Amino acid sequence: MIIAVRNGTKKKDLAAFTEGLKRHGVDVHCSEGQSRIILGLVGDTSRIDADRLTAHHLVEKIIRVEEPYKMANRLFHPEDTRITVYGGDGQPRSVGAGTLAVIAGPCSVENREQIVSVARKIQQAGAGFLRGGAFKPRTSPYSFQGLGCEGLDLLMEAKRETGLPVVTELMAIHQLEVFDGVDIIQIGARNMQNFTLLRELGRCRKPVLLKRGLASTVSELLMAAEYIMAGGNENIILCERGIRSFDNYTRNTLDLSAVPFLKKKSHLPVIVDPSHGTGINWLVPAMAKAAVAAGADGLIIEVHNDPENALSDGEQSLTPEEFSSLMDSIGKYAAMEGKTL
């Protein structure tokens, strides 16, 4: 249930009204926009008499939310959410609400020279965040699984060298204890419905980049975000990274129609991963531009200094030079969408 509060309501009156609602056993989340205040009621609202509530002098109108996701719903939070993190240089970098965030780096951290070199080059090209896998979920148990804690240490070194905030994937709850220096925790497609992990992230206050599952609907993606938000962590970034389909000419089918749909239904920022979405490096620039044109709030792109010899996903990685060329054109697309890099 959503309650739109009348303009001009005093804070003390709103506080008293909110406390009265909580006595019905529901959680009340307040969202203050530029023109109105919205109260979102989460829980069993069947004990609340909607007709009586409508007659309250502070209530402008009541809206019943049909979708199962509440806190991620734009009806609960009409304004776009902006998530801001501070890198090693202390400078703020944002995702959402008018900015186009570009996250770039290798699929896996392989060695110091690789990650520091790529970090410097993507920073020079204009990227705002560094991605790199320390713990890697691989389909084959014989494939490179990442450097683990050593990879995290190398990411922290690259962060100190460039100031770029770090985005890296968390695979298990016990790994959280070594993620202190990580700025944005990535939850990969295979863990999108790992509800135990999502609940734990709800108790964490770090931003979470939540990737859509390989065979998940957009509603299931929003419900996964709801798990985290219900625990108290509202700093969620949704990521479209391609889904399985009957065709196999690309690694996945990049569902760009999900971007405007998610933007309409939710206030959370939405980014696109054209690298995993296509699996082919020469398709990445075209789909990155298309993603920006579709309204995406950001991109996550794999960049490797030597793709032919990469230990994972070299076939979908851009070289630093190719990434720099893409960044030169992405700025123009962002400007047309009213976004800034």
C-alpha positions as CSV (number, residue, x, y, z in Angstrom):
1,M,0.0,0.0,0.0
2,I,1.2,3.5,-0.8
3,I,0.0,6.7,0.8
4,A,0.5,10.0,-0.9
5,V,0.7,12.7,1.8
6,R,-0.7,16.1,1.3
7,N,1.7,19.0,0.4
8,G,2.5,21.2,3.4
9,T,2.3,18.5,6.0
10,K,4.4,19.4,9.0
11,K,7.2,17.0,10.1
12,K,5.8,16.4,13.6
13,D,2.4,15.6,12.1
14,L,3.9,13.2,9.6
15,A,5.9,11.5,12.4
16,A,2.8,11.0,14.5
17,F,0.9,9.6,11.5
18,T,3.7,7.3,10.7
19,E,3.9,5.9,14.2
20,G,0.2,5.3,14.1
21,L,0.6,3.2,11.0
22,K,3.4,1.2,12.5
23,R,1.1,0.1,15.3
24,H,-0.8,-1.9,12.7
25,G,2.3,-4.1,12.4
26,V,3.7,-2.8,9.1
27,D,7.0,-1.2,8.1
28,V,6.7,2.3,6.8
29,H,9.2,3.7,4.3
30,C,9.2,7.4,3.7
31,S,10.3,8.8,0.3
32,E,10.5,12.6,0.0
33,G,10.4,13.9,-3.5
34,Q,10.6,17.4,-4.8
35,S,6.8,17.8,-4.9
36,R,5.4,15.3,-2.6
37,I,5.9,12.8,0.2
38,I,5.2,9.1,-0.3
39,L,4.7,6.5,2.5
40,G,5.2,2.9,1.5
41,L,3.6,0.3,3.7
42,V,5.3,-3.1,3.7
43,G,3.8,-6.1,5.4
44,D,0.3,-7.3,6.1
45,T,-1.9,-4.3,5.3
46,S,-5.2,-6.3,5.5
47,R,-5.7,-5.0,9.1
48,I,-5.7,-1.4,7.9
49,D,-9.1,0.1,7.0
50,A,-8.3,1.9,3.7
51,D,-11.6,3.8,3.7
52,R,-11.0,5.2,7.2
53,L,-7.4,6.0,6.2
54,T,-8.5,7.9,3.1
55,A,-10.5,10.2,5.3
56,H,-7.5,11.2,7.3
57,H,-6.6,14.9,6.8
58,L,-3.0,14.2,5.9
59,V,-3.8,11.6,3.2
60,E,-4.1,12.8,-0.4
61,K,-4.7,9.4,-1.9
62,I,-4.0,5.6,-1.4
63,I,-2.6,3.3,-4.0
64,R,-2.7,-0.5,-3.8
65,V,0.5,-2.0,-5.2
66,E,-0.3,-5.1,-7.3
67,E,3.3,-6.2,-8.0
68,P,5.0,-8.4,-5.4
69,Y,8.1,-6.2,-5.3
70,K,7.4,-3.1,-3.0
71,M,10.5,-1.3,-2.1
72,A,12.0,-1.6,-5.5
73,N,8.8,-0.3,-7.0
74,R,8.8,3.2,-8.5
75,L,5.4,3.8,-6.9
76,F,7.1,3.6,-3.5
77,H,10.0,5.8,-4.6
78,P,9.0,8.1,-7.6
79,E,12.4,9.8,-7.9
80,D,15.3,8.0,-9.5
81,T,17.8,6.6,-7.1
82,R,21.4,7.8,-7.3
83,I,24.1,5.7,-5.7
84,T,27.4,7.4,-4.9
85,V,30.7,5.8,-3.9
86,Y,34.1,7.3,-3.1
87,G,37.2,5.8,-4.6
88,G,40.7,5.7,-3.4
89,D,41.2,9.4,-4.3
90,G,38.2,10.5,-2.2
91,Q,36.3,11.7,-5.3
92,P,32.6,10.9,-5.6
93,R,31.4,8.7,-8.5
94,S,27.7,8.1,-9.1
95,V,25.4,5.6,-10.8
96,G,21.9,6.7,-11.8
97,A,19.8,9.9,-11.9
98,G,21.4,11.6,-14.8
99,T,24.8,10.1,-14.9
100,L,26.2,7.4,-17.2
101,A,28.5,5.2,-15.2
102,V,31.1,3.2,-17.0
103,I,32.6,0.2,-15.2
104,A,35.5,-1.5,-17.1
105,G,38.3,-4.0,-16.6
106,P,39.3,-7.6,-17.1
107,C,37.1,-10.6,-16.5
108,S,39.7,-12.0,-14.1
109,V,42.6,-10.5,-12.2
110,E,45.6,-12.4,-13.5
111,N,48.7,-10.5,-12.2
112,R,49.8,-7.1,-10.9
113,E,51.0,-5.8,-14.3
114,Q,47.8,-6.7,-16.0
115,I,45.3,-5.2,-13.5
116,V,47.3,-2.0,-12.8
117,S,48.0,-1.4,-16.5
118,V,44.3,-1.9,-17.5
119,A,43.2,0.3,-14.6
120,R,45.4,3.2,-15.7
121,K,44.3,2.9,-19.3
122,I,40.6,2.8,-18.6
123,Q,40.9,5.7,-16.3
124,Q,42.6,7.7,-19.0
125,A,39.8,6.8,-21.4
126,G,37.2,8.1,-18.9
127,A,35.9,5.1,-17.0
128,G,34.7,5.8,-13.5
129,F,34.9,2.3,-12.0
130,L,37.3,-0.7,-12.2
131,R,35.9,-4.2,-12.5
132,G,37.9,-7.4,-12.1
133,G,37.1,-10.9,-10.8
134,A,39.1,-12.2,-7.9
135,F,36.7,-15.2,-7.2
136,K,35.4,-16.6,-10.5
137,P,32.4,-18.9,-11.0
138,R,33.2,-21.0,-14.0
139,T,31.2,-23.6,-15.8
140,S,34.1,-26.1,-15.8
141,P,35.9,-27.0,-12.6
142,Y,39.1,-27.1,-14.6
143,S,38.9,-23.5,-15.8
144,F,40.8,-20.7,-14.1
145,Q,38.9,-19.9,-10.9
146,G,40.6,-16.6,-10.1
147,L,43.4,-15.6,-7.7
148,G,41.1,-15.3,-4.7
149,C,42.4,-13.1,-1.8
150,E,45.6,-12.3,-3.8
151,G,43.3,-11.0,-6.6
152,L,41.6,-8.7,-4.1
153,D,44.9,-7.4,-2.9
154,L,45.9,-6.6,-6.5
155,L,42.6,-4.8,-7.0
156,M,43.2,-2.7,-3.9
157,E,46.7,-1.8,-5.3
158,A,45.1,-0.7,-8.6
159,K,42.6,1.3,-6.6
160,R,45.4,3.1,-4.8
161,E,47.2,3.7,-8.1
162,T,44.2,5.2,-9.9
163,G,41.7,6.1,-7.3
164,L,39.0,4.1,-9.2
165,P,36.3,2.5,-7.0
166,V,36.4,-1.3,-7.3
167,V,33.6,-3.6,-8.4
168,T,34.1,-7.3,-7.9
169,E,32.0,-10.5,-7.6
170,L,31.0,-12.1,-4.3
171,M,30.3,-15.8,-4.5
172,A,29.7,-16.9,-0.9
173,I,28.8,-15.3,2.5
174,H,32.1,-16.1,4.1
175,Q,33.9,-14.0,1.5
176,L,32.3,-10.9,2.9
177,E,35.0,-10.7,5.6
178,V,37.7,-9.9,3.0
179,F,35.6,-7.5,1.0
180,D,36.2,-4.4,3.2
181,G,38.0,-2.5,0.5
182,V,35.5,-3.3,-2.2
183,D,33.3,-0.4,-3.2
184,I,30.5,-2.2,-5.1
185,I,29.7,-5.9,-4.6
186,Q,28.7,-7.7,-7.7
187,I,26.3,-10.6,-7.5
188,G,26.6,-12.7,-10.6
189,A,23.8,-14.3,-12.7
190,R,24.3,-17.7,-11.1
191,N,23.7,-16.2,-7.6
192,M,20.8,-13.9,-8.4
193,Q,18.4,-16.2,-6.6
194,N,20.8,-17.3,-3.8
195,F,18.4,-16.0,-1.2
196,T,20.5,-16.7,1.8
197,L,23.3,-14.6,0.2
198,L,20.9,-11.9,-0.7
199,R,19.5,-11.7,2.9
200,E,23.1,-11.3,4.2
201,L,23.7,-8.5,1.7
202,G,20.6,-6.8,3.1
203,R,22.5,-6.4,6.4
204,C,25.5,-5.0,4.5
205,R,25.5,-1.3,3.5
206,K,27.7,-1.6,0.5
207,P,26.1,-1.0,-2.9
208,V,25.2,-4.2,-4.7
209,L,25.4,-4.7,-8.5
210,L,22.8,-7.4,-9.1
211,K,23.0,-9.2,-12.4
212,R,20.0,-10.8,-14.0
213,G,20.0,-14.6,-14.1
214,L,20.5,-16.5,-17.3
215,A,16.9,-17.7,-17.4
216,S,15.3,-15.1,-15.1
217,T,12.4,-12.8,-15.8
218,V,12.6,-9.1,-15.0
219,S,10.1,-9.6,-12.2
220,E,12.4,-12.2,-10.7
221,L,15.3,-9.8,-10.9
222,L,13.2,-7.1,-9.1
223,M,12.2,-9.7,-6.4
224,A,15.9,-10.5,-5.9
225,A,16.5,-6.8,-5.4
226,E,13.6,-6.8,-3.0
227,Y,15.3,-9.5,-0.8
228,I,18.3,-7.2,-0.3
229,M,16.2,-4.1,0.2
230,A,13.9,-5.8,2.7
231,G,17.0,-6.3,4.9
232,G,17.8,-2.6,4.9
233,N,20.2,-2.2,2.1
234,E,18.6,0.0,-0.6
235,N,21.8,0.6,-2.6
236,I,21.0,-1.7,-5.5
237,I,22.1,-1.4,-9.2
238,L,20.3,-3.7,-11.6
239,C,22.2,-5.2,-14.5
240,E,20.9,-6.7,-17.7
241,R,23.6,-9.1,-19.0
242,G,21.8,-11.3,-21.5
243,I,19.6,-14.4,-21.1
244,R,19.5,-17.8,-22.6
245,S,17.5,-18.3,-25.8
246,F,17.1,-20.8,-28.6
247,D,19.6,-19.0,-30.8
248,N,23.4,-19.5,-30.3
249,Y,25.0,-17.0,-32.7
250,T,25.9,-15.0,-29.6
251,R,26.8,-16.1,-26.1
252,N,23.5,-14.8,-24.7
253,T,20.6,-12.7,-26.0
254,L,21.0,-9.2,-24.8
255,D,17.5,-8.1,-23.8
256,L,17.6,-4.3,-24.2
257,S,13.8,-4.0,-23.9
258,A,14.3,-4.8,-20.3
259,V,16.1,-1.5,-19.7
260,P,13.1,0.9,-20.3
261,F,10.8,-1.6,-18.7
262,L,12.9,-1.7,-15.5
263,K,13.2,2.1,-15.6
264,K,9.4,2.4,-15.7
265,K,8.7,-0.1,-13.0
266,S,11.6,0.7,-10.6
267,H,13.5,3.6,-9.3
268,L,16.8,1.6,-9.1
269,P,19.6,2.4,-11.6
270,V,19.9,0.0,-14.5
271,I,23.2,-0.8,-16.3
272,V,23.9,-3.1,-19.2
273,D,26.7,-5.7,-19.7
274,P,27.2,-6.0,-23.5
275,S,30.3,-8.1,-23.1
276,H,28.5,-11.1,-21.5
277,G,25.3,-10.2,-23.4
278,T,27.0,-11.0,-26.8
279,G,30.3,-12.8,-26.0
280,I,31.9,-11.3,-29.1
281,N,34.2,-8.3,-28.8
282,W,33.3,-6.6,-32.1
283,L,29.6,-6.6,-31.1
284,V,30.3,-4.8,-27.8
285,P,30.5,-1.2,-29.1
286,A,27.3,-1.4,-31.1
287,M,25.3,-2.9,-28.2
288,A,26.9,-0.5,-25.7
289,K,25.6,2.4,-27.8
290,A,22.2,0.8,-28.1
291,A,22.1,0.3,-24.4
292,V,22.7,4.0,-23.8
293,A,20.0,4.9,-26.4
294,A,17.6,2.6,-24.5
295,G,18.1,4.6,-21.4
296,A,20.7,2.6,-19.4
297,D,22.3,4.4,-16.5
298,G,25.6,2.7,-17.1
299,L,27.7,0.0,-18.8
300,I,30.0,-2.7,-17.5
301,I,32.6,-3.6,-20.2
302,E,35.4,-6.2,-20.2
303,V,38.8,-4.7,-21.1
304,H,42.0,-6.8,-21.3
305,N,45.5,-5.7,-22.3
306,D,46.1,-9.0,-24.2
307,P,42.7,-10.6,-25.0
308,E,44.2,-13.4,-27.1
309,N,46.0,-14.7,-24.0
310,A,43.4,-13.9,-21.4
311,L,42.7,-16.6,-18.8
312,S,39.0,-16.0,-19.1
313,D,36.6,-14.4,-21.6
314,G,39.2,-13.0,-23.9
315,E,36.9,-13.4,-26.9
316,Q,34.5,-10.8,-25.5
317,S,37.1,-8.3,-24.2
318,L,38.1,-5.1,-25.8
319,T,41.7,-3.9,-25.9
320,P,42.4,-0.6,-24.1
321,E,42.6,1.1,-27.5
322,E,39.2,-0.2,-28.6
323,F,37.7,0.8,-25.2
324,S,39.1,4.4,-25.6
325,S,37.6,4.6,-29.0
326,L,34.2,3.5,-27.7
327,M,34.4,6.0,-24.9
328,D,34.9,8.8,-27.4
329,S,31.6,8.0,-29.0
330,I,29.6,7.0,-25.9
331,G,29.8,10.5,-24.6
332,K,27.8,11.8,-27.5
333,Y,25.1,9.1,-27.0
334,A,24.9,10.0,-23.3
335,A,24.5,13.7,-24.1
336,M,21.6,12.9,-26.4
337,E,19.9,11.0,-23.5
338,G,20.5,14.0,-21.1
339,K,23.2,12.1,-19.2
340,T,26.8,13.0,-18.3
341,L,29.8,10.7,-18.0
